[in-house]
Amino acid sequence: MLTEQQQQLANIKVERLVLKKHKQTLYAPGEIKANGYASYVVSPRVDSIVVKRHALLGQHVNKGDSLVTLFSGEVASQQTEFRLAEAEWQRVTKMTAGTVSEKQILTAKAEYEVAYSRLVAFGLSKQAIVQTLTISPEKLGEYTLFAQTSGAVLTDNFAQGQRVDSGIELMLIADESALWVAAQLSANQDRTISNGSTALLEVNGNRYQARVIQEAHTIDEQTRSRTVRLEVKNTQHSLHPGMFADVYFHFETDQEVLAVPENALTRSADGDWQLFVVDDDGGFAAHEVTLGRRFGDYREVLGIKAGLEVVTQGAFFIASQLAKGGFDPHNH
């Protein structure tokens, strides 16, 4: 058998096979998405014409910043109604008792509140509604949409002078401090991925930790895949929606298994996989095995018992010397 010194020179390492749980990796392609829970669609609530933009694509805006100024004939008409209603309300409230009936007061108040609420429904801010009472007639109908959340302008779907319908998306504002990742798993992959489990992302050579927040239970008929949604922190703002990512999910095996480093495995003369086992004489004997699952740099081995000592490093040296016929693994 080889002496300890000879084994060190050949860089041979021996370890005992032990049953234990191993980490298993599952790969899925993914795409960075805007965080739907931290995004805000900017859209007019009434048919309008774009007058002026105040924010550009990709620009970071703060809550309350002006985004786009629009014009609407319907808004102008309602602003006029509000001015008349406010003037009437002011008139009746200043009249002396007995010169105006309670019904007139209630009617004036109701018309004022209705006119005010309609402007609110059109998306005008409280400040803009108050300014309606003092602006010049040529400015009636103009109103500005403001950012309802801080974030980056991810989409910008309009041009100045364009007529836009109510409800159409003009801009999408998203907080990019935490983004979503849509990972696509094969329909044949039935592994359960629990909410809260972690995964590793690789994007442009950089690595990020992500957390599973939702798993789809239906299969997309076109792609034949199911989507797992993850959340990733983006504190350095190096990630952006639309970027592609490699997603690696990590699991432990359900049961303890035998596994060896990949470089412990060699091919026998007939092409089967084998390990070198320390025999009773202290030498090395080839033992054929069947390969199972891959666990990173380790491979599950079947057809061998736990407790045996096997060569985990230097197996190629032993195999090559045996092939040359000039090496006796038992040193006989």
N, C-alpha and C positions, 0 to 999 in steps of 0.2 A: 504494500500500500504506500501511498505518498506520505512523506513526512510533512510535518506542519510547515517546515521551511519551504519544501517544494510546492506545497499548496499556495503559500504566500507569494512565491515567485511567479506562479502561474495565475495569480489573482483569483484563486478558487475560494468560493464562500459556500458554506453549507448551513442550511436552516431546517428546522423541524416543521413538517406540515401540520398546521393547526386549523381547525374549523373556526371560522369567524365570519361576521358580516362584512361585506365590502360595499364601497360606494360605486354606484352605477350611473353612467352618464347617458342622457337622452338628448340628441341634437334636434333643433328645429330652426328653420329660417324665420326671421322676424322683420318687422318694420316699425320704426318709431312713429308714434301717432301723438296728436295733441291730446292733452288731458281733457276729456269731455266734461268732467266735473269742475274744471277750472277754466272753461272757455265760455265766450259770450259772442253770440251772433248779433252783429249790428245791422238792423234792417228798418226801413221806414214803415210806419203803420198806415200810411195813406199814399196813393199815387203821387209821385213828386218828380222834380227835375233837379239834377245835381248842379249846385251853384259853385261850390268850392270845396276842395279837400284840405284837411288840416293835418293829416297823418299819412305817412308813406308805408309801402310794403316793407316789412322787416323792422320797422321802427318800434322802439319800446315806448309805450304810453303809460301814464299813471291814471288811476281812477279819477274821473272828472275832467280829463283833457278833452278838448274839442276834436272831433274826428272828421265830420263832414257837414257842410251847410246845404240845405235843400230848399226848394220852393214848391209850394202846393197851393193851387187856387182854392181848394177846399179848406185848407188851413187859413188862408186869407179871409175867406167868407166867415169862418167860425170866429176868427179874431175880431172881425167887425161886429158880429153878434155879441161877443163878450164885452166889447167896449160899450155897446148900447145898453146891455144888461147891467154892467157895472155903474154906468151913469144914472140909470133909472133907480138902482138900489141906493146909490148915494143920495139921490133926490128925495126919495120917500123917507129915508132915515133922518133927513134934516128938517122935514116938515114938522110943524108943531102939532101936538096932540089934538085930535078932533078934526083936523083938516084932511086926514087920510084914514081910510078904513083899514081894519086889520087884514081883510082879504087882500087889499092892494099891497100891503107890506109883505104878506106871505107869498103872493104871486111874484113880486119883484125879487124877493130873496131866492125863490125856487128857480126863476129864470137865470139869475146870476150863477147859482150853483151848477145848474145844468150846463151853461156855457163854459164855465170853468172846467168842469169834469170832462167835457168833450175835448178841450185843448190838452188836458192831461192824457186822455186816451190816444191823441195823435202823437204823443211822445214829447211834448214840450215840457221843459223843466219849470219848476215853480218860479224861478227868477225870470225865465223867458216869458211866462204868462203875465207877470207883473209889469215887465217892460212893454208888453203889448199895449198898455194904456198910454204910453208916452212916445212910442216910435212914430216916425213919419209914415204917411200912407203908402209911399212907394216901397217901404220895407215890409209891409204886411205880407204874410205868406211865407216869409223866410224863417226857417228854424234850424237849429243845430242839434246833431246827435252827439252825445258825449260818451266817453268810455265808462262802462259800468264796473270794470275791473282793471287792475293793472296787468300788463303783459305785453307780448309782442304781436304786431299785426301780421297774421299768418296768410291771410288771403285778402285780395283787393280787387273786387269785381265790378268796377265802374270807371267811367270817364266823365270829366266835367262837361256839363251840358246834356248829359244823357238823361232820358226819361226812364224812370224806374218804377216798377209796380210795387204796391204795398206787399210787405212780407219777403221781398227778395233780399238775399244776403249781399250786403255791400262789403262788409269786412268781417273777419273772424279774429277776435282778440283772445289770446290764450296765455295763461301763466305757465312759463316753461320751467319753473323750478322743480316740478315733478311731472314727468311725461309718461305716456302709456307705450307699451310695446305689444304688438299683435304677433304672437308666435303661431305658426301654422304647423300643426301636427298631422301626420298621415292618418287617414280614416282607419287604417289597419292597426294603428297604435292605440291599444286599449288601456294603457297605463293611466291610473287615476292620479291627477295632479291636484293636490289639495290647496285651497286658499291659504295664503300665508307662507307657503313653501318658497324657498329661494332658488334663484337661478343666476348663472353667470352670463353676462352679455359681452360680446366682442364687437366693437364698432371702430373701423379704421385703425385697428391695431391696439386700441385702448379697451380696458376691461372695466365693467361696472357691475355692481350687485343689484339685482332686481327682485321684486316680491310679487308672487302670483296673487291677483285680486279677483279674477273671474275666469271660469272655464266654461266654454260653450259645450252644450250637450247635443247639439245637432251638427250634421255633416253638411258642408257647403256642396251643393250638387255640381257646381262647375269645377271647383278645384279639388273635390273629394278630400277635403281636409277639415279639421275642426280647429277653432281658434282659442288660444289661451291668452288672456290679457294679463300683462304684468305692469307694475309701476316701478319707475326708476327715478332716483333723485338726480337732479341736473344742476347741482350747486355751482358748477364751473361754466354752465351754459355752453357746453361743448356738444351737446346733442340737440338735434332739431327734427321736427316732423318731416317725414319723407326719407330719412336715412335708413339704410338697411343694416340689420344686425344678425349676428350668429348667436343663438340662444342655447345654452347648455343647462339642462335640468339635472340635478344630482339626487340620487336616491340610495338608500341602503337596501341590500337584499333582504327579502322577507325571512329567509332562513340562513343559518351559517353554512358556508361552503368552503371548499379547498381551492385556493388560487395561488399561482406562482408568478413571479415577474416574467414578462415576455421573453427575456434573454435567457431564461432557464430552460427553454424549450428548444430542442433540435430535431432534425429529421433522421429517422433510422435509414438503413440501407434500402428498405422497401418503400420508403416515403412516408411512413407513419410518424406521428409526433411521439416524442419520448422525453423522459426525464432521467437524470442520473441519480440513482439512489445509493446511499451508503449501505453496503451489505455487512454481513456478520464479521467478515475479515477486515473491515475498515476500508475496503476498496470501493470502486464505483461500478454499479451494474445498471444497464439501460432498462428502463421500464416504460413500456408503451402506454400512452394515455389518450383519452378523447377530450377534445377542447370544447369548452362551454362558452359562457358569456364573457365579454370583455369588460374589465373594470379599470379604465384608465390604462396604466402600464402593466396591469395584472391580467391574467387570464384564468378562468375557472378550468380546473382539470378534473376529469371523471375517470374512474377505473383504477384508482389508487387509494390507499388507506391513510387516514390521519395518523400522525405520530411518527411516520417515517422521516428520515433525514434525507434531504435532496439537495443537489447542487443548484444554487440560485444565481451564482455568478461563476463564470469560467467554464460553463458547459460546452461552449463552442470549441475551447481548447482541447477538452477531453475528446470530443467527437472528431476533431480534425486529426488528432494523434492516432485515434483508433483507425481512422480511414487510411492513414499512412501505413498502418501495420507495424509501426515502430514503437508502440506504447502499450504497455500492459497496465490496465487500470488497477490491477491487484499488485503490481510491482513484483511479479513472479519471474 
